[in-house]
Amino acid sequence: MKFSKSTQVLFIISLLISYGAIADERSYGNIFIDKVGSVYDGDTFYVNINQWPDIIGKNIAVRLKNVDTPEMKGACYQEILKAREAKKFTVQALRSAKKIELKNMSRDKYFRIDADVFVDDADLAQELIKHQLGVAYSGGIKPDWCQ
């Protein structure tokens, strides 16, 4: 049975699209952090992972899964103040930690590592939420911190 060129092309394109959707859901497992660099805000920071080659393991951005914290360049002064609080909380948690583990890692659309972050066995995202410095978030419309 012969297929036309356009049918073959459509088949190949559909395979590639399917592969892309599957690849986005890939998990890269768990790993312990060797060194925390800078902290950008309450839910994003930079790390070194010595077990990985420098090109992907040095100064790599990590974003906490399932939480959103206020933005440092917020829409209002209230959001900026809350963002500073969330950042300070994250800095203190990471700097005082004996161990930091990234679990359920994947890549987000900005090539950051998207992960559940455990600081001395405590879920950092849940701690931010508990201290009212973040809200549960799994995509979609972000909260309005200015209300």
C-alpha positions as CSV (number, residue, x, y, z in Angstrom):
1,M,0.0,0.0,0.0
2,K,1.4,3.4,-1.0
3,F,0.9,6.6,0.8
4,S,1.1,10.1,-0.8
5,K,3.9,12.4,0.2
6,S,1.5,14.7,2.0
7,T,0.2,11.7,4.1
8,Q,3.7,10.7,4.9
9,V,4.6,14.2,5.9
10,L,1.5,14.5,8.1
11,F,2.3,11.2,9.8
12,I,5.9,12.3,10.6
13,I,4.7,15.7,11.9
14,S,2.2,14.0,14.2
15,L,4.9,11.6,15.5
16,L,7.1,14.6,16.3
17,I,4.4,16.5,18.0
18,S,3.5,13.4,20.1
19,Y,7.2,12.9,21.0
20,G,7.4,16.6,22.1
21,A,4.4,16.2,24.4
22,I,5.9,13.1,26.0
23,A,9.3,14.6,26.4
24,D,7.9,17.6,28.3
25,E,6.5,15.2,30.9
26,R,9.9,13.4,31.5
27,S,11.1,13.3,35.1
28,Y,14.9,13.4,35.8
29,G,14.7,11.8,39.2
30,N,16.1,13.2,42.5
31,I,19.4,14.7,43.4
32,F,21.2,16.5,46.3
33,I,22.5,20.0,45.8
34,D,26.2,20.7,46.4
35,K,26.0,24.5,46.6
36,V,23.3,27.1,46.5
37,G,24.3,30.3,44.6
38,S,22.0,33.3,44.5
39,V,18.4,33.3,45.3
40,Y,16.3,35.3,42.8
41,D,13.0,35.3,44.6
42,G,10.9,33.1,46.9
43,D,10.5,30.3,44.3
44,T,13.6,30.6,42.1
45,F,17.3,30.1,43.0
46,Y,20.6,29.0,41.4
47,V,22.6,25.9,42.3
48,N,25.7,23.8,41.5
49,I,25.3,20.1,41.0
50,N,28.8,18.6,40.9
51,Q,27.6,15.2,39.6
52,W,26.5,16.9,36.3
53,P,28.8,18.4,33.7
54,D,29.5,22.1,34.2
55,I,27.4,23.1,31.2
56,I,24.2,21.9,32.8
57,G,25.2,21.7,36.5
58,K,26.8,25.0,37.3
59,N,24.7,28.0,38.3
60,I,21.5,26.3,37.0
61,A,18.2,27.9,37.9
62,V,15.7,25.9,40.0
63,R,12.1,26.7,40.3
64,L,9.9,25.3,43.1
65,K,7.0,23.2,41.8
66,N,3.4,23.8,42.8
67,V,3.9,27.2,44.4
68,D,3.9,30.8,43.3
69,T,5.5,33.6,45.3
70,P,5.1,37.3,44.7
71,E,7.4,38.8,42.0
72,M,10.4,41.0,42.9
73,K,9.3,43.4,40.2
74,G,5.7,43.3,41.3
75,A,2.8,45.3,40.1
76,C,2.4,47.2,43.4
77,Y,4.5,48.1,46.4
78,Q,2.6,45.5,48.5
79,E,3.6,42.7,46.1
80,I,7.2,43.9,46.2
81,L,7.3,43.9,50.0
82,K,5.8,40.4,50.1
83,A,8.3,39.2,47.5
84,R,11.2,40.4,49.7
85,E,9.7,38.5,52.6
86,A,9.4,35.3,50.6
87,K,12.9,35.7,49.2
88,K,14.3,36.3,52.8
89,F,12.5,33.1,54.0
90,T,13.9,31.1,51.1
91,V,17.4,32.4,51.6
92,Q,17.3,31.6,55.3
93,A,16.0,28.1,54.7
94,L,18.6,27.3,52.0
95,R,21.6,28.8,53.8
96,S,20.9,27.1,57.1
97,A,20.1,23.7,55.5
98,K,22.2,20.6,56.2
99,K,20.8,18.9,53.1
100,I,18.8,20.1,50.1
101,E,17.2,17.6,47.8
102,L,15.5,18.1,44.4
103,K,12.8,15.6,43.7
104,N,10.6,14.9,40.7
105,M,12.8,17.2,38.5
106,S,11.8,18.3,35.0
107,R,12.6,21.2,32.8
108,D,10.3,24.2,32.4
109,K,9.8,26.3,29.4
110,Y,12.7,28.6,30.4
111,F,15.1,25.6,30.8
112,R,15.0,25.9,34.6
113,I,14.9,22.8,36.7
114,D,11.3,22.5,38.0
115,A,11.4,20.5,41.2
116,D,9.9,19.6,44.6
117,V,12.6,21.1,46.9
118,F,13.2,19.5,50.3
119,V,15.2,21.4,52.8
120,D,16.2,19.1,55.7
121,D,13.3,16.9,54.7
122,A,10.7,19.7,54.8
123,D,8.9,20.7,51.5
124,L,10.0,24.3,50.9
125,A,6.9,25.1,48.8
126,Q,4.6,23.9,51.6
127,E,6.6,25.9,54.1
128,L,6.2,29.1,52.0
129,I,2.4,28.4,51.7
130,K,2.2,27.7,55.5
131,H,3.9,31.1,56.2
132,Q,1.5,32.9,53.7
133,L,4.5,33.8,51.5
134,G,3.3,31.7,48.6
135,V,0.1,30.1,47.2
136,A,-0.5,26.7,45.6
137,Y,0.0,27.0,41.9
138,S,0.1,24.5,39.0
139,G,-0.1,26.7,36.0
140,G,-2.6,29.1,34.5
141,I,-3.5,32.5,35.8
142,K,-1.2,33.7,38.6
143,P,-2.6,35.3,41.7
144,D,-3.0,39.0,42.1
145,W,-0.8,40.0,45.0
146,C,-2.0,43.6,44.9
147,Q,-5.6,42.9,46.1
